[in-house]
Amino acid sequence: MHSPEDLHKKVKYRRIAVIDCGTNTFNLRIVDILPGVEKGFRPWTKVFSLRLAVRLGKGGIGKGVIRPDRIARGLDAIGVMREAMRNYQTDEVFVIATSALRDASNNKVFTEGVQKLYGYHVQIISGATEASLIQEGIALTYSPSEGETVLTLDIGGGSTECVIWNRQKVVWARSFDVGVARLQALFKLSDRFGEDAYEKMKPYLDDMLAPLALALSKTNPSVILGSSGSFDTFYSLTKPKSKKVLNAGKYKNVDDSKQKIKCHPSADVIDVKKFDDLADILIRNTLKDRLNMSGMPPDRADLIPYASAIVKWIQNETEITHFYRSKYAVREGVLARIVGGDIVTPGFTSSLV
Protein backbone atom coordinates (compact mmCIF):
# COMPACT_ATOMS: atom_id res chain seq x y z
CA MET A 1 0.00 0.00 0.00
CA HIS A 2 1.14 3.53 -0.80
CA SER A 3 -0.13 6.86 0.42
CA PRO A 4 -2.25 8.87 -2.03
CA GLU A 5 0.51 11.49 -1.97
CA ASP A 6 3.17 8.95 -3.01
CA LEU A 7 0.89 7.42 -5.59
CA HIS A 8 0.17 10.83 -7.08
CA LYS A 9 3.92 11.21 -7.75
CA LYS A 10 4.17 7.78 -9.40
CA VAL A 11 0.79 7.33 -11.11
CA LYS A 12 -1.40 9.97 -12.74
CA TYR A 13 -4.84 9.96 -11.19
CA ARG A 14 -7.77 9.16 -13.43
CA ARG A 15 -10.09 12.10 -12.99
CA ILE A 16 -13.50 10.82 -14.02
CA ALA A 17 -16.87 12.50 -14.40
CA VAL A 18 -20.19 10.66 -14.38
CA ILE A 19 -23.38 12.42 -15.45
CA ASP A 20 -26.68 10.75 -14.63
CA CYS A 21 -29.41 12.18 -16.87
CA GLY A 22 -32.54 11.37 -14.91
CA THR A 23 -36.16 12.14 -15.66
CA ASN A 24 -36.23 15.01 -13.17
CA THR A 25 -32.62 15.86 -12.34
CA PHE A 26 -29.20 15.69 -13.94
CA ASN A 27 -26.42 14.78 -11.50
CA LEU A 28 -22.70 15.29 -12.07
CA ARG A 29 -20.02 13.67 -9.95
CA ILE A 30 -16.29 14.28 -10.57
CA VAL A 31 -13.84 12.06 -8.69
CA ASP A 32 -10.21 11.04 -8.67
CA ILE A 33 -9.75 7.27 -8.86
CA LEU A 34 -7.18 6.12 -6.29
CA PRO A 35 -5.03 3.19 -7.42
CA GLY A 36 -4.11 0.38 -5.06
CA VAL A 37 -6.78 0.96 -2.38
CA GLU A 38 -7.62 -2.03 -0.18
CA LYS A 39 -11.06 -3.61 -0.38
CA GLY A 40 -13.51 -1.99 2.01
CA PHE A 41 -12.13 1.50 1.56
CA ARG A 42 -13.41 4.02 -0.97
CA PRO A 43 -11.21 3.92 -4.06
CA TRP A 44 -12.05 7.44 -5.16
CA THR A 45 -12.05 10.94 -3.71
CA LYS A 46 -14.77 13.44 -4.44
CA VAL A 47 -13.66 16.47 -6.42
CA PHE A 48 -16.93 18.18 -7.34
CA SER A 49 -20.65 17.47 -7.61
CA LEU A 50 -23.57 19.33 -9.12
CA ARG A 51 -27.30 18.62 -9.22
CA LEU A 52 -29.56 20.46 -11.68
CA ALA A 53 -33.36 20.24 -11.78
CA VAL A 54 -34.04 19.72 -15.50
CA ARG A 55 -37.49 18.05 -15.48
CA LEU A 56 -36.66 16.36 -18.77
CA GLY A 57 -39.88 14.35 -18.73
CA LYS A 58 -42.19 17.30 -18.02
CA GLY A 59 -45.19 17.39 -20.33
CA GLY A 60 -44.08 14.46 -22.45
CA ILE A 61 -43.30 11.44 -20.29
CA GLY A 62 -46.83 10.06 -20.57
CA LYS A 63 -46.68 10.42 -24.36
CA GLY A 64 -43.28 8.81 -24.92
CA VAL A 65 -41.57 11.99 -26.09
CA ILE A 66 -39.28 14.72 -24.78
CA ARG A 67 -40.66 18.19 -25.45
CA PRO A 68 -38.38 20.58 -27.41
CA ASP A 69 -38.14 22.99 -24.47
CA ARG A 70 -37.08 20.11 -22.21
CA ILE A 71 -34.45 18.96 -24.71
CA ALA A 72 -33.09 22.52 -24.80
CA ARG A 73 -33.03 22.62 -20.99
CA GLY A 74 -31.22 19.27 -20.86
CA LEU A 75 -28.62 20.40 -23.40
CA ASP A 76 -28.06 23.60 -21.42
CA ALA A 77 -27.54 21.53 -18.26
CA ILE A 78 -24.90 19.40 -19.99
CA GLY A 79 -23.25 22.64 -21.12
CA VAL A 80 -23.08 23.92 -17.54
CA MET A 81 -21.60 20.61 -16.43
CA ARG A 82 -19.06 20.67 -19.26
CA GLU A 83 -17.70 23.98 -17.96
CA ALA A 84 -17.28 22.44 -14.52
CA MET A 85 -15.51 19.43 -16.02
CA ARG A 86 -13.20 21.73 -17.97
CA ASN A 87 -12.41 23.76 -14.87
CA TYR A 88 -11.48 20.57 -13.01
CA GLN A 89 -9.54 19.17 -15.99
CA THR A 90 -11.49 15.92 -16.17
CA ASP A 91 -9.88 13.08 -18.12
CA GLU A 92 -12.88 10.87 -18.85
CA VAL A 93 -16.63 11.54 -19.06
CA PHE A 94 -19.45 9.00 -18.82
CA VAL A 95 -22.97 10.22 -19.60
CA ILE A 96 -25.74 7.84 -18.53
CA ALA A 97 -29.42 8.33 -19.38
CA THR A 98 -32.37 6.50 -17.88
CA SER A 99 -36.16 6.22 -18.02
CA ALA A 100 -37.38 9.37 -19.77
CA LEU A 101 -34.86 9.08 -22.58
CA ARG A 102 -35.04 5.30 -23.04
CA ASP A 103 -38.81 5.57 -23.52
CA ALA A 104 -38.80 8.66 -25.74
CA SER A 105 -39.31 8.14 -29.47
CA ASN A 106 -37.27 11.31 -30.14
CA ASN A 107 -34.38 10.50 -27.80
CA LYS A 108 -31.88 10.83 -30.66
CA VAL A 109 -32.58 14.56 -30.81
CA PHE A 110 -31.06 14.84 -27.34
CA THR A 111 -28.25 12.29 -27.72
CA GLU A 112 -27.16 13.64 -31.08
CA GLY A 113 -27.39 17.18 -29.72
CA VAL A 114 -25.05 16.29 -26.86
CA GLN A 115 -22.64 14.62 -29.29
CA LYS A 116 -22.67 17.57 -31.68
CA LEU A 117 -22.41 20.35 -29.09
CA TYR A 118 -20.10 18.75 -26.54
CA GLY A 119 -18.64 15.58 -28.04
CA TYR A 120 -20.05 13.24 -25.36
CA HIS A 121 -21.62 9.90 -26.14
CA VAL A 122 -24.85 9.43 -24.16
CA GLN A 123 -25.43 5.83 -23.11
CA ILE A 124 -29.15 5.17 -22.69
CA ILE A 125 -29.34 2.17 -20.41
CA SER A 126 -32.07 -0.42 -20.01
CA GLY A 127 -34.10 -0.71 -16.83
CA ALA A 128 -32.28 -3.95 -15.96
CA THR A 129 -28.88 -2.27 -16.33
CA GLU A 130 -30.05 0.69 -14.26
CA ALA A 131 -31.14 -1.64 -11.45
CA SER A 132 -27.81 -3.47 -11.64
CA LEU A 133 -25.77 -0.27 -11.41
CA ILE A 134 -27.85 1.05 -8.52
CA GLN A 135 -27.34 -2.20 -6.64
CA GLU A 136 -23.59 -2.19 -7.25
CA GLY A 137 -23.40 1.29 -5.77
CA ILE A 138 -25.82 0.94 -2.89
CA ALA A 139 -24.44 -2.41 -1.69
CA LEU A 140 -21.20 -0.60 -0.81
CA THR A 141 -23.04 1.25 1.96
CA TYR A 142 -24.96 -1.54 3.72
CA SER A 143 -24.21 -5.13 4.78
CA PRO A 144 -27.27 -7.26 5.63
CA SER A 145 -27.24 -9.30 8.80
CA GLU A 146 -27.35 -13.07 8.50
CA GLY A 147 -30.91 -14.10 7.61
CA GLU A 148 -31.95 -10.54 6.74
CA THR A 149 -33.62 -9.78 3.39
CA VAL A 150 -33.33 -6.28 1.93
CA LEU A 151 -35.35 -4.41 -0.68
CA THR A 152 -33.24 -1.86 -2.54
CA LEU A 153 -35.59 0.86 -3.76
CA ASP A 154 -34.74 3.67 -6.15
CA ILE A 155 -37.76 5.88 -6.83
CA GLY A 156 -37.01 8.05 -9.83
CA GLY A 157 -39.02 10.36 -11.99
CA GLY A 158 -39.73 7.86 -14.75
CA SER A 159 -39.09 4.49 -13.17
CA THR A 160 -38.62 2.66 -9.89
CA GLU A 161 -35.86 0.07 -9.56
CA CYS A 162 -36.34 -2.77 -7.08
CA VAL A 163 -33.74 -5.33 -6.00
CA ILE A 164 -34.35 -8.00 -3.36
CA TRP A 165 -31.16 -9.39 -1.86
CA ASN A 166 -29.54 -10.89 1.18
CA ARG A 167 -26.05 -11.50 2.54
CA GLN A 168 -25.37 -14.19 -0.04
CA LYS A 169 -26.90 -13.00 -3.31
CA VAL A 170 -29.39 -10.94 -5.29
CA VAL A 171 -32.65 -12.86 -5.22
CA TRP A 172 -34.80 -10.78 -7.58
CA ALA A 173 -34.53 -7.52 -9.52
CA ARG A 174 -36.76 -5.49 -11.81
CA SER A 175 -37.32 -1.98 -13.13
CA PHE A 176 -40.88 -0.63 -13.33
CA ASP A 177 -42.20 2.27 -15.38
CA VAL A 178 -43.65 3.77 -12.22
CA GLY A 179 -41.97 7.02 -11.24
CA VAL A 180 -43.06 10.21 -9.54
CA ALA A 181 -43.18 12.23 -12.76
CA ARG A 182 -45.29 9.54 -14.46
CA LEU A 183 -47.68 9.45 -11.49
CA GLN A 184 -47.96 13.23 -11.54
CA ALA A 185 -48.72 13.25 -15.28
CA LEU A 186 -51.37 10.57 -14.79
CA PHE A 187 -53.09 11.75 -11.59
CA LYS A 188 -52.31 15.50 -11.69
CA LEU A 189 -52.33 15.96 -7.90
CA SER A 190 -49.63 18.60 -7.64
CA ASP A 191 -51.15 20.77 -4.90
CA ARG A 192 -53.21 19.17 -2.12
CA PHE A 193 -53.48 15.40 -2.40
CA GLY A 194 -56.31 14.81 0.03
CA GLU A 195 -57.12 11.77 2.14
CA ASP A 196 -58.38 9.76 -0.84
CA ALA A 197 -55.37 10.41 -3.10
CA TYR A 198 -53.62 7.18 -2.18
CA GLU A 199 -56.81 5.19 -2.69
CA LYS A 200 -57.07 6.68 -6.18
CA MET A 201 -53.52 5.60 -7.01
CA LYS A 202 -53.63 2.19 -5.35
CA PRO A 203 -55.42 0.27 -8.17
CA TYR A 204 -52.86 1.60 -10.64
CA LEU A 205 -49.97 0.64 -8.35
CA ASP A 206 -51.56 -2.79 -7.76
CA ASP A 207 -51.60 -3.37 -11.51
CA MET A 208 -48.19 -1.95 -12.42
CA LEU A 209 -46.35 -3.42 -9.44
CA ALA A 210 -48.04 -6.84 -9.41
CA PRO A 211 -44.75 -8.71 -10.07
CA LEU A 212 -43.20 -6.87 -7.13
CA ALA A 213 -46.11 -7.85 -4.86
CA LEU A 214 -45.53 -11.50 -5.77
CA ALA A 215 -41.78 -11.22 -5.15
CA LEU A 216 -42.36 -9.52 -1.79
CA SER A 217 -44.80 -12.24 -0.68
CA LYS A 218 -42.19 -14.92 -1.45
CA THR A 219 -39.17 -13.18 0.09
CA ASN A 220 -40.67 -11.00 2.87
CA PRO A 221 -37.93 -8.35 3.16
CA SER A 222 -37.78 -6.50 6.47
CA VAL A 223 -35.51 -3.66 5.31
CA ILE A 224 -35.96 -0.93 2.72
CA LEU A 225 -32.66 0.53 1.54
CA GLY A 226 -33.51 3.66 -0.42
CA SER A 227 -31.16 5.00 -3.05
CA SER A 228 -30.62 8.79 -2.87
CA GLY A 229 -33.27 10.83 -4.75
CA SER A 230 -36.60 10.77 -2.91
CA PHE A 231 -34.97 9.05 0.05
CA ASP A 232 -32.59 12.00 0.45
CA THR A 233 -35.70 14.11 0.97
CA PHE A 234 -37.31 11.61 3.38
CA TYR A 235 -34.10 11.57 5.39
CA SER A 236 -33.76 15.35 5.36
CA LEU A 237 -37.34 15.76 6.63
CA THR A 238 -37.09 13.14 9.40
CA LYS A 239 -33.47 13.10 10.57
CA PRO A 240 -32.64 13.99 14.18
CA LYS A 241 -31.23 17.44 14.84
CA SER A 242 -27.84 16.00 15.81
CA LYS A 243 -26.81 13.33 13.33
CA LYS A 244 -24.74 10.44 14.63
CA VAL A 245 -21.70 9.93 12.43
CA LEU A 246 -21.76 6.22 11.70
CA ASN A 247 -18.37 6.13 10.02
CA ALA A 248 -16.43 7.91 12.76
CA GLY A 249 -12.99 6.35 12.97
CA LYS A 250 -13.39 4.30 9.81
CA TYR A 251 -10.36 5.62 8.04
CA LYS A 252 -7.14 4.02 6.92
CA ASN A 253 -3.80 5.62 7.75
CA VAL A 254 -1.47 4.86 4.89
CA ASP A 255 2.32 4.47 5.26
CA ASP A 256 2.37 6.79 8.29
CA SER A 257 1.50 9.72 6.02
CA LYS A 258 -1.03 12.37 6.94
CA GLN A 259 -3.26 11.21 4.11
CA LYS A 260 -6.29 9.08 4.96
CA ILE A 261 -8.51 6.96 2.77
CA LYS A 262 -12.16 6.96 3.78
CA CYS A 263 -14.59 4.08 3.96
CA HIS A 264 -17.75 4.15 1.91
CA PRO A 265 -20.43 6.05 3.87
CA SER A 266 -22.78 3.83 5.86
CA ALA A 267 -26.47 4.06 5.01
CA ASP A 268 -28.41 6.44 7.26
CA VAL A 269 -31.33 5.32 9.41
CA ILE A 270 -34.78 6.70 8.62
CA ASP A 271 -37.11 6.37 11.59
CA VAL A 272 -40.10 4.31 10.39
CA LYS A 273 -42.58 6.03 12.72
CA LYS A 274 -41.37 9.47 11.65
CA PHE A 275 -41.68 8.44 8.02
CA ASP A 276 -45.26 7.23 8.57
CA ASP A 277 -46.13 10.54 10.21
CA LEU A 278 -44.43 12.44 7.39
CA ALA A 279 -46.34 10.49 4.72
CA ASP A 280 -49.63 11.43 6.40
CA ILE A 281 -48.62 15.09 6.43
CA LEU A 282 -47.54 15.04 2.77
CA ILE A 283 -50.94 13.71 1.76
CA ARG A 284 -52.83 16.38 3.72
CA ASN A 285 -50.83 19.55 3.18
CA THR A 286 -50.59 21.87 0.18
CA LEU A 287 -47.69 22.54 -2.16
CA LYS A 288 -47.11 25.85 -0.36
CA ASP A 289 -46.97 23.98 2.95
CA ARG A 290 -44.45 21.51 1.55
CA LEU A 291 -42.26 24.29 0.18
CA ASN A 292 -42.15 25.78 3.67
CA MET A 293 -41.11 22.51 5.34
CA SER A 294 -37.60 22.61 6.80
CA GLY A 295 -35.33 20.37 4.75
CA MET A 296 -37.61 20.22 1.67
CA PRO A 297 -35.73 20.76 -1.64
CA PRO A 298 -37.95 23.15 -3.67
CA ASP A 299 -37.73 21.07 -6.84
CA ARG A 300 -39.05 17.97 -5.03
CA ALA A 301 -41.97 19.52 -3.18
CA ASP A 302 -44.58 18.75 -5.84
CA LEU A 303 -43.40 15.18 -6.43
CA ILE A 304 -42.46 13.84 -2.99
CA PRO A 305 -46.04 12.77 -2.06
CA TYR A 306 -46.00 10.37 -5.03
CA ALA A 307 -42.78 8.82 -3.72
CA SER A 308 -44.34 8.39 -0.28
CA ALA A 309 -47.35 6.70 -1.92
CA ILE A 310 -45.04 4.12 -3.56
CA VAL A 311 -43.35 3.41 -0.22
CA LYS A 312 -46.73 3.17 1.52
CA TRP A 313 -47.87 0.64 -1.09
CA ILE A 314 -44.77 -1.48 -0.39
CA GLN A 315 -45.32 -1.22 3.37
CA ASN A 316 -48.81 -2.61 2.88
CA GLU A 317 -47.41 -5.58 0.95
CA THR A 318 -44.79 -6.73 3.45
CA GLU A 319 -43.57 -6.27 7.03
CA ILE A 320 -40.93 -3.56 6.78
CA THR A 321 -39.27 -2.87 10.12
CA HIS A 322 -36.25 -0.79 9.09
CA PHE A 323 -35.65 2.06 6.65
CA TYR A 324 -32.29 3.32 5.43
CA ARG A 325 -31.11 5.98 3.01
CA SER A 326 -27.95 5.41 1.00
CA LYS A 327 -26.09 8.32 -0.54
CA TYR A 328 -25.08 6.07 -3.41
CA ALA A 329 -26.94 5.33 -6.64
CA VAL A 330 -26.23 4.85 -10.36
CA ARG A 331 -23.18 7.12 -10.33
CA GLU A 332 -21.39 5.09 -7.69
CA GLY A 333 -22.33 1.87 -9.47
CA VAL A 334 -20.59 3.22 -12.57
CA LEU A 335 -17.55 4.21 -10.51
CA ALA A 336 -17.40 0.77 -8.88
CA ARG A 337 -17.35 -0.87 -12.29
CA ILE A 338 -14.62 1.46 -13.50
CA VAL A 339 -12.47 0.67 -10.47
CA GLY A 340 -13.07 -3.06 -10.98
CA GLY A 341 -12.05 -2.85 -14.62
CA ASP A 342 -15.49 -4.02 -15.78
CA ILE A 343 -17.59 -2.84 -18.69
CA VAL A 344 -19.15 0.33 -17.34
CA THR A 345 -22.68 -0.23 -18.61
CA PRO A 346 -23.06 -3.84 -19.70
CA GLY A 347 -25.68 -4.22 -22.38
CA PHE A 348 -26.41 -0.51 -22.70
CA THR A 349 -28.97 0.19 -25.36
CA SER A 350 -30.60 3.05 -27.20
CA SER A 351 -34.03 1.68 -26.39
CA LEU A 352 -35.68 -0.33 -23.64
CA VAL A 353 -35.08 -4.06 -23.94
VENSULLIN-V607874 format. One record per backbone hydrogen bond with DSSP energy under -0.5 kcal/mol. NH is the residue of the N-H (numbers start at 1). CO is the residue of the C=O. E is the energy in kcal/mol with one decimal. If there is no record, write none. Layout:
# VENSULLIN-V607874
nh/co/e
NH/CO/E
NH/CO/E
This chain:
# VENSULLIN-V607874
nh/co/e
7/3/-2.8
8/4/-2.3
9/5/-1.1
10/6/-1.4
11/7/-4.0
14/33/-0.7
15/13/-0.8
16/14/-0.8
16/31/-2.5
17/92/-2.6
18/29/-2.5
19/94/-3.0
20/18/-0.5
20/27/-2.8
21/19/-0.7
21/96/-3.8
22/20/-1.3
22/25/-2.0
26/52/-2.6
27/20/-2.1
28/50/-3.1
29/18/-2.0
30/48/-3.2
31/16/-2.7
32/45/-2.3
33/14/-2.6
33/31/-0.5
34/43/-2.8
35/33/-0.6
37/34/-0.7
41/38/-1.7
42/262/-3.2
45/32/-2.1
47/30/-2.9
48/30/-1.7
50/28/-2.0
52/26/-2.7
54/24/-1.6
54/52/-0.9
55/24/-3.4
57/23/-2.0
58/55/-1.6
60/57/-1.8
61/57/-2.3
63/60/-1.5
64/60/-0.7
64/61/-0.6
65/60/-2.0
67/65/-0.5
70/67/-0.6
71/67/-2.3
72/68/-2.4
73/69/-1.8
74/70/-2.6
75/71/-2.6
76/72/-2.2
77/73/-2.1
78/74/-2.1
79/75/-1.9
80/76/-2.2
81/77/-2.3
82/78/-2.4
83/79/-1.7
84/80/-1.5
85/81/-2.5
86/82/-2.5
87/83/-2.5
88/84/-1.9
89/86/-1.4
90/85/-2.3
91/15/-2.1
92/15/-1.8
94/17/-2.6
95/121/-0.7
96/19/-3.4
96/94/-0.6
97/123/-2.6
98/21/-1.7
101/98/-0.5
102/98/-2.5
103/99/-1.8
104/100/-0.6
105/64/-3.1
107/104/-1.4
109/106/-1.5
110/106/-0.7
110/107/-0.5
111/107/-2.4
112/108/-2.7
113/109/-1.0
114/110/-2.5
115/111/-2.1
116/112/-2.6
117/113/-2.7
118/114/-2.4
119/114/-0.9
119/115/-1.0
120/114/-1.0
122/120/-0.6
123/95/-2.9
123/121/-0.6
124/122/-0.8
125/97/-2.3
125/123/-0.7
130/126/-2.3
131/127/-2.4
132/128/-2.0
133/129/-2.6
134/130/-2.5
135/131/-2.3
136/132/-2.2
137/133/-1.9
138/134/-3.1
139/135/-2.3
140/137/-1.2
141/138/-1.9
142/139/-0.5
144/142/-0.5
148/145/-2.2
150/165/-3.2
151/223/-3.0
152/150/-0.6
152/163/-3.5
153/225/-2.2
154/161/-2.3
155/153/-0.6
156/154/-0.9
156/159/-2.3
160/176/-2.3
161/154/-2.1
162/174/-2.8
163/152/-1.9
164/172/-3.4
165/150/-2.4
165/163/-0.5
166/169/-2.5
171/164/-2.7
171/169/-0.6
172/164/-1.9
174/162/-2.6
176/160/-2.6
178/176/-2.1
180/156/-2.3
181/157/-1.3
182/157/-1.5
183/179/-2.5
184/180/-2.2
185/181/-2.3
186/182/-1.8
187/183/-3.0
188/184/-2.3
193/191/-0.5
193/285/-0.7
194/283/-2.2
197/194/-1.5
200/196/-1.7
201/197/-1.7
202/198/-2.3
203/199/-0.7
205/201/-2.4
206/202/-3.2
207/203/-1.8
208/204/-2.8
209/205/-2.6
210/207/-1.0
213/209/-2.2
214/210/-2.0
215/211/-2.1
216/212/-2.9
217/213/-2.0
218/214/-1.4
219/215/-1.7
220/216/-2.9
222/149/-1.8
223/149/-1.2
224/322/-2.5
225/151/-2.6
225/223/-0.5
226/224/-0.7
226/324/-3.0
227/153/-2.4
228/226/-0.8
228/326/-2.5
230/155/-0.8
231/228/-2.0
232/229/-0.9
233/229/-1.1
234/230/-2.3
235/231/-2.5
236/232/-2.4
237/233/-2.2
238/234/-1.0
238/235/-0.6
239/235/-2.2
243/241/-0.7
246/244/-1.0
248/245/-1.1
250/247/-2.5
251/249/-1.8
252/261/-1.8
253/251/-0.6
254/259/-1.1
255/253/-0.5
257/254/-2.4
261/252/-1.6
262/260/-0.5
263/250/-1.2
264/40/-0.6
267/141/-2.2
268/325/-3.1
270/323/-2.0
271/269/-0.5
275/271/-2.4
276/272/-2.5
277/273/-2.3
278/274/-2.4
279/275/-3.0
280/276/-1.7
281/277/-1.8
282/278/-2.8
283/279/-1.5
284/280/-1.3
285/281/-2.8
290/286/-2.4
291/287/-2.4
292/288/-1.2
293/290/-1.3
296/293/-1.9
297/295/-0.6
300/297/-2.0
301/297/-0.7
301/298/-0.7
303/300/-0.7
304/300/-2.4
306/303/-1.2
307/303/-1.2
308/304/-2.1
309/305/-1.8
310/306/-1.7
311/307/-2.0
312/308/-2.6
313/309/-2.2
314/310/-2.0
315/311/-2.7
316/312/-1.9
317/313/-0.6
317/314/-1.1
318/314/-1.0
320/318/-1.2
321/222/-2.6
321/319/-0.5
322/222/-1.9
323/270/-0.6
324/224/-2.1
325/268/-2.9
326/226/-3.2
333/329/-1.7
334/330/-2.4
335/331/-2.2
336/332/-2.5
337/333/-1.7
338/334/-2.2
339/335/-2.7
340/336/-1.9
341/338/-1.3
342/337/-2.5
346/343/-0.6
348/345/-1.7
349/124/-1.6
352/102/-0.9
